[in-house]
Amino acid sequence: MEEITLAREDFAQITSAAEFILAKLAHAQGRAESYAARRAEFKILQFPTIKKAPAGEEVTKDKGKNGEKAEFWKKHTKEISKMQKTIQMKIQKAIAANPRFHKGVYEKRAMINGILIYGCAPKLDECESRFLTDLTIKLAELQPSEDRQTKKPKSNTTFGEWSDIWFEQIFKPSVIPYTFEKELKQFRNHVLPFFGERKLRDISPLDCIRFFNQMKEKNIERTAESCYGKLNRIFNFAVESRLISKSPMANMKPIKHERENGTPLTKEEETMLLLAVRGKKYEPAIILALYTGLRPCEMETARIEGNFIVAQNRKQKNVKKIVYKKIPITPMLEPHRALIERTLPELTRKFSNFSYSQTFKNVLSNHRLYDLRDTFATRCQECGVIEQAVQCFMGHAPRTLLGKVYTKFSDEFLYSEGQKVKY
């Protein structure tokens, strides 16, 4: 026989081609086996038969994989029938599906309600058996969470008891103490007299509608808006805690109070106000609000530090850290500095928001006390103070990323901007 000499490169190519052909043949063989197995499975599922026994032997049913499936249904039919129809259909489809033959083993998998059911084995019957075993173990997990939850007896908790829990555990940690006290007082004055003694489960949507209709008749729509938000959160918290199945306010339209923008005082009204409160108890508070823009709730925390009025910013979002704001003593406030220094400690100890507001209302009945903030902000901008500095004075967060993250004004700059407020 004549010897044939091949170059190394030619030999490598022939070997690679041979390996490719062998791999294709093995793959085709595996596909054929898998197809045959699936075809046999389909026949068994659709046309179950009884094997013919040889003469003289009893006729017995097939106890292979089809027998295991029948046994599974016998044990778990009642349990599965209580599940949702969609889950039942997925279980039936998963059991009827055929395994696939991959890399020398049979695999069968199904994803039902987010849970993986899986079986794998070298033999077809063993793969089916493992799949059914895994399905049996995870059957209880296939129930939706609301179906698995045990029904609790109806709660006798009253609305008043539940609202106390909500205020202390949910609301209080998320706000500053002043806001908590203010909102709790409003809630006790308006909501508790109507709902307080009623059981949570007995409050109906009609009760809520009647409550808000009463508030509308009293013409306190802004208070109604605030109460709507708290009531909605309290009822939703009760639903999450499974005290009630559905919030009685679930289908109510949100209550929105149309807020009016403030109206700055004219310079003539400023003069009239200062003359009217001269020598009165709340003269220092009126002057501070007019020339610093302090909120009424910030007045009790105000103090003088050098050339600035420092007070707690009550508009803050981060309740874990107390934030203070600094307003420079402007040329308009400087003539009253001695009065402020002398009376401010006493004023902050005995400050009454109601009396302070009434003092202002007695002089300018066509204005709200909050208009003093609008007046200060307007005068600053009229006198040329840059907008970012006015935001610092008012205790507002900057509107841009540059202002929020990178811009930090020095006291010298803020004081120099404050000196522009002269009219």
Helices and strands as residue ranges (DSSP letters): H 8-46, H 65-81, H 85-96, E 100-102, E 105-112, E 115-121, H 124-138, G 140-142, H 145-148, H 159-166, I 167-171, G 172-174, H 177-190, H 192-195, G 200-202, H 205-217, H 221-240, H 267-276, H 283-292, G 296-301, E 303-305, E 308-312, E 324-328, G 334-336, H 337-349, H 353-363, H 371-382, H 387-394, H 401-401, I 402-406, H 411-418
